[in-house]
Amino acid sequence: MDIKSLDFLQLKETLAGLGEKPFRAAQLYDWMHVKLADSYEEMTNLPANLRKRLSEEYPLTVLKVEREQTSRIDGTKKFLFELPDGNFVESVFMRYKHGNSVCISSQVGCRMGCRFCASTLDGLERNLMPSEMLDQIYRISKITGERVSNVVVMGTGEPMDNYENLIAFLHMLTDEHGLHISQRNVTVSTCGIVPKMYELAEHKFQITLALSLHATTNEKRKKLMPIANRYTIEELMKACSNYFDKTGRRITFEYSLVGGVNDTEQDAKELIGLARPLCCHVNLIPVNPIKERDYVQSGRQQIDAFKNKLEKNGINVTIRREMGRDIDGACGQLRRRRLGEGKKG
């Protein structure tokens, strides 16, 4: 059993099964999810015999820093963490005026196959447990000594492809017994797994749902994102509308601008047509080139023209600030480089 993936009530039940009183669960939960203990030995208000039993029967999930890089441009930090089974995941720490943000991974690798993303080049290895998603945030908090106020589930992996663990993670991240991060400060991305978008809406979380749209027609989206062969843009728009109706939370459209592919005036016009009926925000992303693909970033003039056309038509739009460009900022690049080193060895 992964004890760090148990929510507070589940932990109380587990410790009750060990013959422990309820207050022990509160102490243990506090050590794991507030004090961010690295080991049972640190949990000094737990009896020695309980600590011994826990260490023998319930190994504590703690990620190890394999590599840390700091941007000379903006101070962004990128971490490569080693999981207990020897796999690797990436996380990014970013400082903004509104607070510190951490972007975490939800899977080891990814099977979605988006053409401009390095995360998916080696396919999916496995899903992350809630503890492994949480501990990316916990490690970064301890390493930096700074509070994390915003969490973005937009790193390696498709969160909706790890749905049950994602839901458990969201409950624990925002639970009053843990870090208690505001749901409004949490963003979850998806490439568009429509049934899971409907399921997520039923939870009525106050999180932001970010749809990786990246194209305005089914034909063009299929070339960029294999998931488009399964769910049409029309189906996606209905799921987005339903999410807003159920939660009252504005949808974000993530739109990576790829030079000569989806950055034309016609693309902007079609994007306006999709965005206008919805309560949404468009986040334009200058694509981060990866050596395995021949996609290039749109020019600055093209990006500004695209943004201006949307704004003139009443669409709420921003251009994502590029963070950590000098430290393998794009998802999957650092892990892929580390795996390549392992093969050479």
C-alpha positions as CSV (number, residue, x, y, z in Angstrom):
1,M,0.0,0.0,0.0
2,D,1.2,3.5,-0.9
3,I,0.5,5.2,2.4
4,K,1.2,8.7,1.1
5,S,-1.5,8.3,-1.5
6,L,-4.2,7.7,1.2
7,D,-6.5,10.7,1.9
8,F,-7.1,11.6,5.6
9,L,-10.1,9.4,6.1
10,Q,-8.4,6.4,4.4
11,L,-5.3,6.9,6.6
12,K,-7.5,7.0,9.7
13,E,-9.0,3.7,8.7
14,T,-5.6,2.1,7.9
15,L,-4.1,3.1,11.3
16,A,-7.3,2.0,13.1
17,G,-6.7,-1.4,11.5
18,L,-3.2,-1.3,13.1
19,G,-4.8,-0.7,16.5
20,E,-3.8,3.0,16.6
21,K,-6.0,5.9,17.9
22,P,-7.4,8.5,15.4
23,F,-5.1,11.2,16.6
24,R,-2.1,9.2,15.3
25,A,-3.5,9.5,11.7
26,A,-3.7,13.3,12.1
27,Q,0.0,13.3,13.3
28,L,1.1,11.1,10.5
29,Y,-0.8,13.0,7.8
30,D,0.7,16.3,9.1
31,W,4.2,14.9,8.9
32,M,3.7,13.6,5.3
33,H,1.7,16.5,3.8
34,V,2.4,19.6,5.8
35,K,5.8,19.2,7.4
36,L,6.9,17.2,4.3
37,A,9.0,14.7,6.2
38,D,11.5,12.6,4.2
39,S,11.4,9.6,6.5
40,Y,9.5,8.1,9.4
41,E,12.6,8.8,11.6
42,E,11.7,12.5,11.5
43,M,8.2,11.9,12.9
44,T,9.4,12.3,16.5
45,N,5.9,12.4,18.1
46,L,5.0,9.0,16.8
47,P,6.0,6.0,19.1
48,A,9.2,4.2,18.0
49,N,7.4,0.9,17.6
50,L,4.8,2.5,15.2
51,R,7.6,4.2,13.2
52,K,9.4,0.8,12.9
53,R,6.2,-1.0,11.8
54,L,5.3,1.7,9.2
55,S,8.8,1.7,7.7
56,E,8.7,-2.1,7.3
57,E,5.2,-2.3,5.9
58,Y,4.5,1.0,4.3
59,P,7.5,2.4,2.4
60,L,7.3,6.2,2.3
61,T,7.2,7.6,-1.3
62,V,10.0,10.3,-1.5
63,L,11.3,11.5,-4.9
64,K,15.1,11.9,-5.3
65,V,16.6,14.9,-7.2
66,E,18.5,13.4,-10.2
67,R,19.2,16.8,-11.8
68,E,18.4,20.4,-11.2
69,Q,18.8,23.2,-13.6
70,T,18.4,27.0,-13.1
71,S,17.7,29.4,-15.9
72,R,20.1,32.3,-16.1
73,I,17.4,34.3,-17.9
74,D,14.5,34.2,-15.4
75,G,15.5,32.0,-12.4
76,T,13.1,29.2,-13.5
77,K,14.2,25.9,-12.0
78,K,13.7,22.5,-13.8
79,F,14.0,19.3,-11.8
80,L,14.4,15.7,-12.9
81,F,13.2,13.5,-10.2
82,E,13.9,9.8,-9.8
83,L,10.9,7.7,-8.7
84,P,11.2,4.7,-6.3
85,D,11.2,2.3,-9.2
86,G,14.0,4.1,-11.1
87,N,11.8,6.0,-13.6
88,F,12.2,9.7,-14.1
89,V,9.8,12.6,-14.2
90,E,10.2,16.4,-14.7
91,S,8.8,19.3,-12.8
92,V,9.3,23.1,-13.2
93,F,9.4,25.8,-10.5
94,M,8.5,29.3,-11.8
95,R,8.4,32.6,-9.9
96,Y,5.7,35.1,-10.9
97,K,4.5,38.4,-9.3
98,H,1.3,36.6,-8.2
99,G,3.2,33.8,-6.5
100,N,5.3,30.7,-7.1
101,S,4.0,28.1,-9.5
102,V,5.0,24.5,-10.0
103,C,4.2,22.5,-13.2
104,I,4.1,18.8,-12.5
105,S,4.0,15.6,-14.5
106,S,1.1,13.1,-14.2
107,Q,2.6,10.1,-16.0
108,V,6.0,8.7,-16.9
109,G,6.0,9.3,-20.6
110,C,2.8,9.8,-22.6
111,R,0.9,7.8,-25.2
112,M,-1.0,10.7,-26.8
113,G,1.5,11.3,-29.6
114,C,1.2,15.0,-30.1
115,R,3.6,15.9,-32.9
116,F,5.3,18.9,-31.3
117,C,5.9,17.4,-27.8
118,A,9.0,15.6,-26.6
119,S,7.1,13.8,-23.7
120,T,5.5,11.4,-26.1
121,L,8.4,10.3,-28.2
122,D,9.1,7.1,-26.1
123,G,5.5,6.4,-25.3
124,L,3.9,5.7,-22.0
125,E,5.8,3.9,-19.2
126,R,3.2,4.1,-16.4
127,N,0.8,6.4,-14.5
128,L,1.9,8.3,-11.4
129,M,0.4,7.6,-8.0
130,P,-1.2,10.6,-6.2
131,S,1.9,10.5,-3.8
132,E,4.3,10.9,-6.7
133,M,2.4,13.8,-8.1
134,L,2.2,15.5,-4.7
135,D,5.8,14.8,-3.9
136,Q,7.0,16.8,-6.9
137,I,5.5,19.8,-5.2
138,Y,6.7,18.8,-1.7
139,R,10.3,18.3,-2.9
140,I,10.4,21.7,-4.7
141,S,8.9,23.4,-1.6
142,K,11.7,22.0,0.6
143,I,14.5,22.6,-1.9
144,T,13.6,26.2,-2.6
145,G,12.4,27.0,0.9
146,E,9.5,28.9,-0.8
147,R,5.8,28.5,-0.6
148,V,4.0,27.1,-3.7
149,S,0.7,28.9,-4.3
150,N,-0.1,27.7,-7.8
151,V,0.0,24.2,-9.3
152,V,-0.3,23.4,-13.0
153,V,-0.8,19.7,-14.1
154,M,0.7,20.4,-17.5
155,G,4.0,18.5,-17.5
156,T,4.7,15.1,-19.0
157,G,1.6,12.9,-19.5
158,E,-2.1,13.3,-20.1
159,P,-3.8,13.9,-16.8
160,M,-7.1,12.6,-18.0
161,D,-5.4,9.3,-19.0
162,N,-4.5,8.9,-15.3
163,Y,-8.0,10.0,-14.2
164,E,-8.6,8.2,-10.8
165,N,-5.1,9.2,-9.5
166,L,-5.6,12.7,-10.7
167,I,-8.9,13.1,-8.8
168,A,-7.3,11.7,-5.6
169,F,-4.4,14.1,-6.1
170,L,-6.7,17.1,-6.5
171,H,-8.6,16.2,-3.3
172,M,-5.4,15.9,-1.3
173,L,-3.7,18.9,-2.7
174,T,-6.6,21.2,-1.8
175,D,-7.7,19.4,1.4
176,E,-7.5,21.4,4.6
177,H,-5.4,18.7,6.3
178,G,-2.6,19.1,3.7
179,L,-1.0,22.1,1.8
180,H,-4.6,23.4,1.4
181,I,-3.9,25.1,-2.0
182,S,-6.9,26.9,-3.3
183,Q,-8.7,25.0,-6.1
184,R,-8.8,28.3,-8.0
185,N,-5.0,28.2,-8.1
186,V,-4.9,24.8,-9.8
187,T,-4.9,24.2,-13.5
188,V,-5.3,20.8,-15.2
189,S,-4.6,20.4,-18.9
190,T,-6.0,17.9,-21.3
191,C,-5.5,17.1,-25.0
192,G,-9.2,16.4,-25.1
193,I,-10.4,13.1,-23.7
194,V,-14.1,14.1,-23.9
195,P,-15.7,11.5,-21.6
196,K,-13.3,12.4,-18.8
197,M,-14.0,16.1,-19.3
198,Y,-17.6,15.4,-18.6
199,E,-16.7,13.3,-15.5
200,L,-14.4,16.0,-14.2
201,A,-17.2,18.6,-14.5
202,E,-19.4,16.4,-12.2
203,H,-16.9,16.9,-9.4
204,K,-17.5,20.6,-9.5
205,F,-14.0,21.5,-8.6
206,Q,-13.1,25.2,-8.9
207,I,-10.0,24.4,-10.8
208,T,-9.2,25.8,-14.3
209,L,-9.5,23.3,-17.1
210,A,-7.0,24.0,-20.0
211,L,-7.8,22.4,-23.3
212,S,-4.8,21.8,-25.6
213,L,-6.5,22.9,-28.8
214,H,-3.6,23.9,-31.1
215,A,-5.7,23.8,-34.3
216,T,-9.1,25.1,-35.4
217,T,-10.2,22.4,-37.9
218,N,-10.5,18.6,-37.4
219,E,-8.3,18.0,-40.4
220,K,-5.4,20.2,-39.1
221,R,-5.8,19.0,-35.6
222,K,-5.5,15.4,-36.7
223,K,-2.1,16.2,-38.2
224,L,-0.9,17.6,-34.9
225,M,-2.7,15.5,-32.3
226,P,-3.8,11.8,-32.8
227,I,-6.5,12.2,-30.2
228,A,-8.4,14.3,-32.8
229,N,-9.0,11.1,-34.7
230,R,-11.3,10.0,-31.8
231,Y,-13.0,13.2,-30.7
232,T,-14.0,16.1,-33.0
233,I,-13.6,19.8,-32.3
234,E,-17.4,19.9,-32.2
235,E,-17.5,17.3,-29.4
236,L,-14.7,19.2,-27.6
237,M,-16.6,22.5,-27.7
238,K,-19.7,20.8,-26.2
239,A,-17.6,19.3,-23.4
240,C,-16.1,22.7,-22.7
241,S,-19.5,24.4,-22.6
242,N,-20.7,21.7,-20.2
243,Y,-17.7,22.2,-18.0
244,F,-18.5,25.9,-17.7
245,D,-22.2,25.3,-17.1
246,K,-21.4,22.8,-14.3
247,T,-18.6,24.6,-12.5
248,G,-18.9,28.3,-13.5
249,R,-15.1,28.2,-14.3
250,R,-13.8,29.7,-17.5
251,I,-12.1,27.3,-19.9
252,T,-8.5,28.1,-21.2
253,F,-7.6,27.2,-24.7
254,E,-3.9,26.4,-25.0
255,Y,-2.8,27.1,-28.6
256,S,0.8,26.4,-29.6
257,L,1.8,28.6,-32.5
258,V,3.7,26.5,-35.1
259,G,5.3,28.5,-37.9
260,G,3.4,28.0,-41.2
261,V,1.1,25.4,-39.7
262,N,-1.5,27.0,-37.5
263,D,-0.6,30.7,-37.3
264,T,-2.3,32.2,-40.4
265,E,-5.0,34.9,-40.5
266,Q,-7.5,32.2,-41.4
267,D,-6.5,30.2,-38.3
268,A,-7.1,33.2,-36.2
269,K,-10.5,33.8,-37.8
270,E,-11.5,30.2,-37.1
271,L,-10.2,30.3,-33.5
272,I,-12.4,33.4,-32.9
273,G,-15.4,31.4,-34.2
274,L,-14.7,28.7,-31.6
275,A,-13.9,30.9,-28.7
276,R,-16.6,33.5,-29.0
277,P,-19.6,31.4,-28.0
278,L,-17.7,30.1,-24.9
279,C,-16.6,31.8,-21.7
280,C,-12.9,31.2,-22.3
281,H,-9.4,32.5,-22.3
282,V,-6.9,31.9,-25.1
283,N,-3.3,31.3,-24.1
284,L,-1.0,31.5,-27.1
285,I,2.2,29.5,-26.8
286,P,5.2,30.1,-29.0
287,V,6.1,26.4,-29.6
288,N,9.3,25.2,-28.0
289,P,11.2,23.5,-30.8
290,I,12.5,19.9,-30.2
291,K,15.2,18.4,-32.3
292,E,13.2,15.2,-33.2
293,R,10.6,17.3,-35.1
294,D,10.8,19.9,-37.8
295,Y,8.3,22.3,-36.4
296,V,9.5,25.8,-35.8
297,Q,8.2,28.7,-33.7
298,S,6.2,31.4,-35.4
299,G,8.0,34.7,-35.8
300,R,7.3,37.5,-33.3
301,Q,5.5,39.6,-35.9
302,Q,3.2,36.7,-36.7
303,I,2.5,36.0,-33.0
304,D,1.6,39.6,-32.3
305,A,-0.6,39.8,-35.4
306,F,-2.4,36.6,-34.3
307,K,-3.0,38.0,-30.8
308,N,-4.1,41.4,-32.1
309,K,-6.7,39.9,-34.4
310,L,-8.2,37.9,-31.5
311,E,-8.2,40.9,-29.2
312,K,-9.9,43.1,-31.8
313,N,-12.7,40.5,-31.9
314,G,-13.3,40.6,-28.2
315,I,-11.4,37.4,-27.3
316,N,-9.5,37.4,-23.9
317,V,-6.0,36.4,-25.0
318,T,-2.5,36.3,-23.6
319,I,0.9,35.1,-24.9
320,R,2.5,32.7,-22.5
321,R,5.7,34.0,-21.2
322,E,8.6,31.7,-22.1
323,M,10.2,30.4,-19.0
324,G,13.4,28.3,-18.8
325,R,14.1,28.3,-22.5
326,D,17.8,27.8,-21.8
327,I,17.3,24.8,-19.5
328,D,15.3,22.3,-21.7
329,G,12.1,24.1,-20.8
330,A,9.8,22.0,-22.9
331,C,8.2,18.9,-21.4
332,G,10.1,15.7,-21.7
333,Q,13.4,17.2,-23.0
334,L,15.4,16.7,-19.8
335,R,14.1,13.2,-19.1
336,R,14.8,12.2,-22.7
337,R,18.4,13.4,-22.4
338,R,18.9,11.5,-19.2
339,L,17.5,8.3,-20.7
340,G,19.9,8.8,-23.6
341,E,22.8,9.0,-21.3
342,G,21.8,5.8,-19.6
343,K,21.7,4.0,-22.9
344,K,25.2,5.2,-23.8
345,G,26.5,3.9,-20.4
